Amino acid sequence: MCLGVPGKIVETYQAGGLKMGKVDFGGVVRETCLEYVPQAEVGDYVVIHVGFAISLVSEEEAQATLEILREIMRLEEELGPEPDTR
């Protein structure tokens, strides 16, 4: 399964010849490689997978995706752990 999580670029810079950035995921900021989306700028939303920005998304799309992820987390908490079937 592949999970891409959207975040907002809060800073861009060069490191080791690569375009890098700091991306905010609702208060958690992580360093991310932006080489695959060279047009990305501060304030843009990007989808991140394993530390790489793989696409730009609109703020509306990013917020909708984040709300779905929050709902999944709420449901997991509500349902509790899966029973051990071993």
Secondary structure as the mmCIF struct_conf table of DSSP 4:
data_model
#
loop_
_struct_conf.conf_type_id
_struct_conf.id
_struct_conf.beg_label_comp_id
_struct_conf.beg_label_asym_id
_struct_conf.beg_label_seq_id
_struct_conf.end_label_comp_id
_struct_conf.end_label_asym_id
_struct_conf.end_label_seq_id
STRN STRN1 VAL A 5 ALA A 15
TURN_TY1_P TURN_TY1_P1 GLY A 16 GLY A 17
STRN STRN2 LEU A 18 PHE A 25
TURN_TY1_P TURN_TY1_P2 GLY A 26 GLY A 27
STRN STRN3 VAL A 28 CYS A 33
TURN_TY1_P TURN_TY1_P3 GLU A 35 TYR A 36
TURN_TY1_P TURN_TY1_P4 PRO A 38 GLN A 39
TURN_TY1_P TURN_TY1_P5 VAL A 42 GLY A 43
STRN STRN4 TYR A 45 HIS A 49
TURN_TY1_P TURN_TY1_P6 VAL A 50 GLY A 51
STRN STRN5 PHE A 52 VAL A 57
HELX_RH_AL_P HELX_RH_AL_P1 GLU A 59 LEU A 79
BEND BEND1 PRO A 81 PRO A 81
HELX_LH_PP_P HELX_LH_PP_P1 GLU A 82 ASP A 84
#
